[in-house]
Amino acid sequence: DAKTTQPPSMDCAEGRAANLPCNHSTISGNEYVYWYRQIHSQGPQYIIHGLKNNETNEMASLIITEDRKSSTLILPHATLRDTAVYYCIASRWGGSQGNLIFGKGTKLSVKP
Amino acid sequence: DGGITQSPKYLFRKEGQNVTLSCEQNLNHDAMYWYRQDPGQGLRLIYYSQIVNDFQKGDIAEGYSVSREKKESFPLTVTSAQKNPTAFYLCASSHRDSLATNEKLFFGSGTQLSVL
C-alpha cells in the first residue's frame, strides 16, 4: 500500500463544508483511495472510495487530483456528529488481503 | 439487522490468564480480521481469515491465537504470552470481490481489554 499523509487535526464550524486533505504521492495505478472514519470508542466506518474519478455518495464527496497524488474528502454540511478521526488509505485491495493500513488519521472537530 | 457483534464490550485480564474475545457476523462475509488499537494510534492487523478453517498472521500476531471453524465466527484469544495486552480490539469482515474493486471493511464496536 502507498503511504498517505494527513494533517493530525482540523476544526470546522457546524453547517459548513469540511474539506479533509490527503497526500498519496507514491500511489500506484491500481491502488484505490479509501476513506473511513472512527467516532470515539467505536469501530471505523466506511465512507467512500475511488480510483480516478470524483465520487459522491450520501455521506461525502471524494475529489482526486488528475495526477492522483492527493485527494480531498468533502463533508458538505458538517454536523456535530461528524466529529471523528478520518482515515485516508491507498490500497490495491479493499480488505481481503487484510492489508489496509490505518494510520493516525485526521481528528476532525466540528464546533457549534 | 445485519452486522458484526463483538463481546464483551469491556474485559479484564489477570496476569497469566488467557482471555477470548468473541466476534460474530451475519453478513455472509468470507473474510474476517482482528485489529489492535492503542490510544491515539492507528490500527494494527493481528490475524485475518479469508475462508473457513484458514487464517494468516498479520503484523503483530505474537501472543495471540485465532480459530475459524464457522464462517460467522472468528474468536481471538489473548494468551499469557502477550505481555502488553491492554488495548482496544476491533473485529472486521468483508465480502471478497473477485475483482477487488468494491471491497470494504465492516467493523464491530470493539472490545476494550485491560489488565488487572
Interface residues (C-beta under 8 A of the other chain):
Chain A: Y32 Y34 Y36 S41 Q42 G43 P44 Q45 Y46 H49 Y87 R92 W93 G94 G95 S96 G98 N99 L100 I101 F102 G103 K104 G105
Chain B: I4 D30 A31 Y33 Y35 G40 Q41 G42 L43 L45 Y48 Q50 Q56 G58 F88 L90 C91 A92 S94 R96 D97 A100 T101 N102 E103 K104 L105 F106 F107 G108 S109 G110 Q112
